[in-house]
Amino acid sequence: MSIPATDPPACDLSQRFVRVLSRRDNGFVEFAFSLGWPELSVDLLLPEPDFEAFCRTHRVQQLDD
């Protein structure tokens, strides 16, 4: 018995998402960043000014919890 092939879900790599996880007292922002699928992400940590620049450069969509 063979399992029928299914198409993978569509992924639009032009869509970029950020979910802020925490803002630390030392000025760093911990956030989840994802491409295409908001549920698949990597956690990153940047100083606030670099985080703001990162968001502008990548034209991210901010996700709420």
Biopython code that builds the backbone (N, CA, C, O; Angstrom):
import numpy as np
from Bio.PDB.StructureBuilder import StructureBuilder

atoms = [
    (1, "MET", "N", (0.849, -1.175, 0.000)),
    (1, "MET", "CA", (0.000, 0.000, 0.000)),
    (1, "MET", "C", (0.894, 1.238, 0.000)),
    (1, "MET", "O", (1.831, 1.340, 0.792)),
    (2, "SER", "N", (0.601, 2.153, -0.875)),
    (2, "SER", "CA", (1.396, 3.379, -0.937)),
    (2, "SER", "C", (0.617, 4.537, -0.339)),
    (2, "SER", "O", (-0.613, 4.574, -0.377)),
    (3, "ILE", "N", (1.360, 5.472, 0.209)),
    (3, "ILE", "CA", (0.770, 6.668, 0.793)),
    (3, "ILE", "C", (0.734, 7.744, -0.284)),
    (3, "ILE", "O", (1.762, 8.036, -0.895)),
    (4, "PRO", "N", (-0.425, 8.336, -0.526)),
    (4, "PRO", "CA", (-0.509, 9.353, -1.572)),
    (4, "PRO", "C", (0.346, 10.572, -1.222)),
    (4, "PRO", "O", (0.405, 11.004, -0.071)),
    (5, "ALA", "N", (0.998, 11.106, -2.236)),
    (5, "ALA", "CA", (1.827, 12.303, -2.053)),
    (5, "ALA", "C", (0.919, 13.513, -1.835)),
    (5, "ALA", "O", (-0.128, 13.642, -2.469)),
    (6, "THR", "N", (1.326, 14.369, -0.956)),
    (6, "THR", "CA", (0.589, 15.612, -0.743)),
    (6, "THR", "C", (1.535, 16.781, -0.993)),
    (6, "THR", "O", (2.740, 16.689, -0.761)),
    (7, "ASP", "N", (0.979, 17.848, -1.456)),
    (7, "ASP", "CA", (1.775, 19.050, -1.679)),
    (7, "ASP", "C", (2.115, 19.682, -0.340)),
    (7, "ASP", "O", (1.268, 19.740, 0.552)),
    (8, "PRO", "N", (3.343, 20.154, -0.190)),
    (8, "PRO", "CA", (3.680, 20.854, 1.060)),
    (8, "PRO", "C", (2.892, 22.152, 1.148)),
    (8, "PRO", "O", (2.504, 22.715, 0.124)),
    (9, "PRO", "N", (2.657, 22.623, 2.352)),
    (9, "PRO", "CA", (1.929, 23.890, 2.484)),
    (9, "PRO", "C", (2.711, 25.029, 1.828)),
    (9, "PRO", "O", (3.942, 25.040, 1.827)),
    (10, "ALA", "N", (1.983, 25.961, 1.286)),
    (10, "ALA", "CA", (2.609, 27.105, 0.623)),
    (10, "ALA", "C", (3.456, 27.896, 1.618)),
    (10, "ALA", "O", (3.092, 28.051, 2.783)),
    (11, "CYS", "N", (4.581, 28.384, 1.138)),
    (11, "CYS", "CA", (5.472, 29.178, 1.983)),
    (11, "CYS", "C", (5.909, 30.408, 1.201)),
    (11, "CYS", "O", (6.588, 30.296, 0.180)),
    (12, "ASP", "N", (5.524, 31.556, 1.672)),
    (12, "ASP", "CA", (5.894, 32.818, 1.042)),
    (12, "ASP", "C", (7.075, 33.403, 1.816)),
    (12, "ASP", "O", (6.895, 33.998, 2.878)),
    (13, "LEU", "N", (8.280, 33.230, 1.277)),
    (13, "LEU", "CA", (9.488, 33.676, 1.971)),
    (13, "LEU", "C", (9.610, 35.193, 2.055)),
    (13, "LEU", "O", (10.487, 35.706, 2.750)),
    (14, "SER", "N", (8.746, 35.904, 1.361)),
    (14, "SER", "CA", (8.781, 37.363, 1.479)),
    (14, "SER", "C", (8.089, 37.822, 2.763)),
    (14, "SER", "O", (8.253, 38.970, 3.176)),
    (15, "GLN", "N", (7.316, 36.936, 3.397)),
    (15, "GLN", "CA", (6.671, 37.277, 4.659)),
    (15, "GLN", "C", (7.625, 36.977, 5.802)),
    (15, "GLN", "O", (8.148, 35.869, 5.921)),
    (16, "ARG", "N", (7.843, 37.986, 6.644)),
    (16, "ARG", "CA", (8.755, 37.848, 7.777)),
    (16, "ARG", "C", (8.039, 38.301, 9.042)),
    (16, "ARG", "O", (7.339, 39.314, 9.050)),
    (17, "PHE", "N", (8.224, 37.537, 10.106)),
    (17, "PHE", "CA", (7.476, 37.761, 11.332)),
    (17, "PHE", "C", (8.410, 37.887, 12.525)),
    (17, "PHE", "O", (9.454, 37.239, 12.590)),
    (18, "VAL", "N", (8.011, 38.741, 13.474)),
    (18, "VAL", "CA", (8.737, 38.902, 14.732)),
    (18, "VAL", "C", (7.724, 38.849, 15.871)),
    (18, "VAL", "O", (6.669, 39.480, 15.819)),
    (19, "ARG", "N", (8.069, 38.088, 16.892)),
    (19, "ARG", "CA", (7.281, 38.066, 18.126)),
    (19, "ARG", "C", (8.248, 38.398, 19.262)),
    (19, "ARG", "O", (9.179, 37.637, 19.526)),
    (20, "VAL", "N", (8.031, 39.533, 19.935)),
    (20, "VAL", "CA", (8.887, 39.927, 21.054)),
    (20, "VAL", "C", (8.585, 39.001, 22.225)),
    (20, "VAL", "O", (7.436, 38.868, 22.648)),
    (21, "LEU", "N", (9.633, 38.362, 22.743)),
    (21, "LEU", "CA", (9.498, 37.446, 23.869)),
    (21, "LEU", "C", (9.751, 38.155, 25.192)),
    (21, "LEU", "O", (9.076, 37.892, 26.187)),
    (22, "SER", "N", (10.739, 39.067, 25.194)),
    (22, "SER", "CA", (11.009, 39.848, 26.403)),
    (22, "SER", "C", (11.901, 41.038, 26.067)),
    (22, "SER", "O", (12.658, 41.025, 25.096)),
    (23, "ARG", "N", (11.786, 42.050, 26.892)),
    (23, "ARG", "CA", (12.678, 43.214, 26.835)),
    (23, "ARG", "C", (13.433, 43.199, 28.159)),
    (23, "ARG", "O", (12.841, 43.332, 29.230)),
    (24, "ARG", "N", (14.730, 43.039, 28.069)),
    (24, "ARG", "CA", (15.549, 42.873, 29.273)),
    (24, "ARG", "C", (15.986, 44.216, 29.844)),
    (24, "ARG", "O", (16.044, 45.221, 29.135)),
    (25, "ASP", "N", (16.289, 44.214, 31.120)),
    (25, "ASP", "CA", (16.731, 45.431, 31.801)),
    (25, "ASP", "C", (18.036, 45.982, 31.232)),
    (25, "ASP", "O", (18.306, 47.177, 31.352)),
    (26, "ASN", "N", (18.853, 45.119, 30.611)),
    (26, "ASN", "CA", (20.138, 45.552, 30.057)),
    (26, "ASN", "C", (20.010, 46.125, 28.645)),
    (26, "ASN", "O", (21.021, 46.395, 27.996)),
    (27, "GLY", "N", (18.763, 46.316, 28.159)),
    (27, "GLY", "CA", (18.543, 46.942, 26.859)),
    (27, "GLY", "C", (18.445, 45.976, 25.690)),
    (27, "GLY", "O", (18.331, 46.407, 24.542)),
    (28, "PHE", "N", (18.486, 44.683, 25.962)),
    (28, "PHE", "CA", (18.373, 43.694, 24.897)),
    (28, "PHE", "C", (16.924, 43.274, 24.701)),
    (28, "PHE", "O", (16.127, 43.257, 25.640)),
    (29, "VAL", "N", (16.602, 42.933, 23.449)),
    (29, "VAL", "CA", (15.275, 42.430, 23.103)),
    (29, "VAL", "C", (15.432, 40.981, 22.663)),
    (29, "VAL", "O", (16.196, 40.679, 21.746)),
    (30, "GLU", "N", (14.706, 40.095, 23.323)),
    (30, "GLU", "CA", (14.673, 38.685, 22.930)),
    (30, "GLU", "C", (13.425, 38.509, 22.068)),
    (30, "GLU", "O", (12.324, 38.891, 22.465)),
    (31, "PHE", "N", (13.613, 37.920, 20.871)),
    (31, "PHE", "CA", (12.478, 37.798, 19.962)),
    (31, "PHE", "C", (12.577, 36.536, 19.111)),
    (31, "PHE", "O", (13.653, 35.969, 18.920)),
    (32, "ALA", "N", (11.420, 36.118, 18.608)),
    (32, "ALA", "CA", (11.339, 34.991, 17.679)),
    (32, "ALA", "C", (11.192, 35.567, 16.280)),
    (32, "ALA", "O", (10.364, 36.447, 16.047)),
    (33, "PHE", "N", (11.999, 35.066, 15.347)),
    (33, "PHE", "CA", (11.968, 35.533, 13.963)),
    (33, "PHE", "C", (11.634, 34.358, 13.059)),
    (33, "PHE", "O", (12.164, 33.261, 13.234)),
    (34, "SER", "N", (10.759, 34.589, 12.096)),
    (34, "SER", "CA", (10.394, 33.515, 11.173)),
    (34, "SER", "C", (10.203, 34.045, 9.764)),
    (34, "SER", "O", (9.867, 35.209, 9.546)),
    (35, "LEU", "N", (10.432, 33.143, 8.815)),
    (35, "LEU", "CA", (10.235, 33.414, 7.394)),
    (35, "LEU", "C", (9.146, 32.490, 6.875)),
    (35, "LEU", "O", (9.221, 31.274, 7.050)),
    (36, "GLY", "N", (8.144, 33.061, 6.242)),
    (36, "GLY", "CA", (7.130, 32.242, 5.594)),
    (36, "GLY", "C", (6.081, 31.664, 6.515)),
    (36, "GLY", "O", (4.889, 31.899, 6.316)),
    (37, "TRP", "N", (6.491, 30.923, 7.507)),
    (37, "TRP", "CA", (5.575, 30.299, 8.463)),
    (37, "TRP", "C", (5.823, 30.888, 9.844)),
    (37, "TRP", "O", (6.901, 30.681, 10.401)),
    (38, "PRO", "N", (4.872, 31.609, 10.415)),
    (38, "PRO", "CA", (5.107, 32.222, 11.726)),
    (38, "PRO", "C", (5.279, 31.214, 12.850)),
    (38, "PRO", "O", (5.848, 31.547, 13.889)),
    (39, "GLU", "N", (4.796, 29.982, 12.663)),
    (39, "GLU", "CA", (4.909, 28.986, 13.730)),
    (39, "GLU", "C", (6.266, 28.281, 13.760)),
    (39, "GLU", "O", (6.537, 27.512, 14.682)),
    (40, "LEU", "N", (7.118, 28.532, 12.768)),
    (40, "LEU", "CA", (8.463, 27.955, 12.719)),
    (40, "LEU", "C", (9.456, 29.105, 12.836)),
    (40, "LEU", "O", (9.615, 29.885, 11.897)),
    (41, "SER", "N", (10.130, 29.217, 13.990)),
    (41, "SER", "CA", (10.951, 30.401, 14.235)),
    (41, "SER", "C", (12.253, 30.062, 14.938)),
    (41, "SER", "O", (12.447, 28.958, 15.446)),
    (42, "VAL", "N", (13.137, 31.052, 14.949)),
    (42, "VAL", "CA", (14.375, 30.977, 15.726)),
    (42, "VAL", "C", (14.345, 32.130, 16.734)),
    (42, "VAL", "O", (13.835, 33.210, 16.436)),
    (43, "ASP", "N", (14.884, 31.897, 17.903)),
    (43, "ASP", "CA", (14.963, 32.945, 18.922)),
    (43, "ASP", "C", (16.269, 33.703, 18.754)),
    (43, "ASP", "O", (17.331, 33.104, 18.585)),
    (44, "LEU", "N", (16.181, 35.023, 18.802)),
    (44, "LEU", "CA", (17.345, 35.894, 18.652)),
    (44, "LEU", "C", (17.352, 36.915, 19.784)),
    (44, "LEU", "O", (16.344, 37.133, 20.455)),
    (45, "LEU", "N", (18.512, 37.531, 19.975)),
    (45, "LEU", "CA", (18.690, 38.526, 21.029)),
    (45, "LEU", "C", (19.549, 39.650, 20.463)),
    (45, "LEU", "O", (20.671, 39.415, 20.014)),
    (46, "LEU", "N", (19.019, 40.872, 20.485)),
    (46, "LEU", "CA", (19.737, 42.041, 19.969)),
    (46, "LEU", "C", (19.524, 43.230, 20.895)),
    (46, "LEU", "O", (18.510, 43.311, 21.589)),
    (47, "PRO", "N", (20.490, 44.159, 20.904)),
    (47, "PRO", "CA", (20.246, 45.424, 21.602)),
    (47, "PRO", "C", (19.074, 46.150, 20.927)),
    (47, "PRO", "O", (18.862, 46.002, 19.724)),
    (48, "GLU", "N", (18.323, 46.923, 21.696)),
    (48, "GLU", "CA", (17.123, 47.604, 21.189)),
    (48, "GLU", "C", (17.345, 48.335, 19.857)),
    (48, "GLU", "O", (16.548, 48.142, 18.939)),
    (49, "PRO", "N", (18.400, 49.173, 19.703)),
    (49, "PRO", "CA", (18.577, 49.872, 18.424)),
    (49, "PRO", "C", (18.800, 48.907, 17.249)),
    (49, "PRO", "O", (18.314, 49.151, 16.145)),
    (50, "ASP", "N", (19.523, 47.833, 17.485)),
    (50, "ASP", "CA", (19.757, 46.849, 16.430)),
    (50, "ASP", "C", (18.482, 46.070, 16.113)),
    (50, "ASP", "O", (18.234, 45.729, 14.957)),
    (51, "PHE", "N", (17.687, 45.792, 17.121)),
    (51, "PHE", "CA", (16.405, 45.130, 16.905)),
    (51, "PHE", "C", (15.512, 45.994, 16.018)),
    (51, "PHE", "O", (14.910, 45.495, 15.067)),
    (52, "GLU", "N", (15.426, 47.286, 16.326)),
    (52, "GLU", "CA", (14.608, 48.203, 15.514)),
    (52, "GLU", "C", (15.106, 48.239, 14.067)),
    (52, "GLU", "O", (14.303, 48.218, 13.135)),
    (53, "ALA", "N", (16.421, 48.294, 13.876)),
    (53, "ALA", "CA", (16.997, 48.292, 12.527)),
    (53, "ALA", "C", (16.707, 46.970, 11.811)),
    (53, "ALA", "O", (16.392, 46.962, 10.621)),
    (54, "PHE", "N", (16.812, 45.860, 12.534)),
    (54, "PHE", "CA", (16.520, 44.538, 11.984)),
    (54, "PHE", "C", (15.080, 44.488, 11.466)),
    (54, "PHE", "O", (14.825, 43.994, 10.368)),
    (55, "CYS", "N", (14.152, 45.000, 12.259)),
    (55, "CYS", "CA", (12.744, 44.997, 11.869)),
    (55, "CYS", "C", (12.497, 45.846, 10.624)),
    (55, "CYS", "O", (11.741, 45.456, 9.734)),
    (56, "ARG", "N", (13.140, 47.007, 10.572)),
    (56, "ARG", "CA", (12.985, 47.870, 9.393)),
    (56, "ARG", "C", (13.589, 47.208, 8.160)),
    (56, "ARG", "O", (12.959, 47.173, 7.103)),
    (57, "THR", "N", (14.798, 46.687, 8.288)),
    (57, "THR", "CA", (15.499, 46.075, 7.158)),
    (57, "THR", "C", (14.716, 44.906, 6.573)),
    (57, "THR", "O", (14.625, 44.758, 5.355)),
    (58, "HIS", "N", (14.155, 44.083, 7.442)),
    (58, "HIS", "CA", (13.457, 42.875, 6.995)),
    (58, "HIS", "C", (11.965, 43.084, 6.811)),
    (58, "HIS", "O", (11.247, 42.157, 6.435)),
    (59, "ARG", "N", (11.489, 44.307, 7.074)),
    (59, "ARG", "CA", (10.074, 44.641, 6.898)),
    (59, "ARG", "C", (9.181, 43.578, 7.539)),
    (59, "ARG", "O", (8.337, 42.970, 6.881)),
    (60, "VAL", "N", (9.390, 43.375, 8.824)),
    (60, "VAL", "CA", (8.696, 42.308, 9.536)),
    (60, "VAL", "C", (7.276, 42.703, 9.897)),
    (60, "VAL", "O", (6.932, 43.881, 9.986)),
    (61, "GLN", "N", (6.482, 41.699, 10.097)),
    (61, "GLN", "CA", (5.132, 41.859, 10.648)),
    (61, "GLN", "C", (5.221, 41.453, 12.112)),
    (61, "GLN", "O", (5.606, 40.326, 12.423)),
    (62, "GLN", "N", (4.866, 42.363, 13.011)),
    (62, "GLN", "CA", (4.902, 42.086, 14.449)),
    (62, "GLN", "C", (3.717, 41.205, 14.816)),
    (62, "GLN", "O", (2.576, 41.508, 14.467)),
    (63, "LEU", "N", (3.989, 40.120, 15.518)),
    (63, "LEU", "CA", (2.941, 39.224, 15.992)),
    (63, "LEU", "C", (2.698, 39.467, 17.473)),
    (63, "LEU", "O", (3.638, 39.697, 18.235)),
    (64, "ASP", "N", (1.452, 39.417, 17.871)),
    (64, "ASP", "CA", (1.095, 39.540, 19.283)),
    (64, "ASP", "C", (0.968, 38.154, 19.883)),
    (64, "ASP", "O", (0.730, 37.177, 19.173)),
    (65, "ASP", "N", (1.129, 38.077, 21.202)),
    (65, "ASP", "CA", (0.945, 36.794, 21.880)),
    (65, "ASP", "C", (-0.502, 36.428, 21.965)),
    (65, "ASP", "O", (-0.842, 35.376, 22.506)),
]
sb = StructureBuilder()
sb.init_structure("model")
sb.init_model(0)
sb.init_chain("A")
sb.init_seg("    ")
for serial, (resi, resn, name, xyz) in enumerate(atoms, 1):
    if name == "N":
        sb.init_residue(resn, " ", resi, " ")
    sb.init_atom(name, np.array(xyz, "f"), 0.0, 1.0, " ", f" {name:<3s}", serial, name[0])
structure = sb.get_structure()
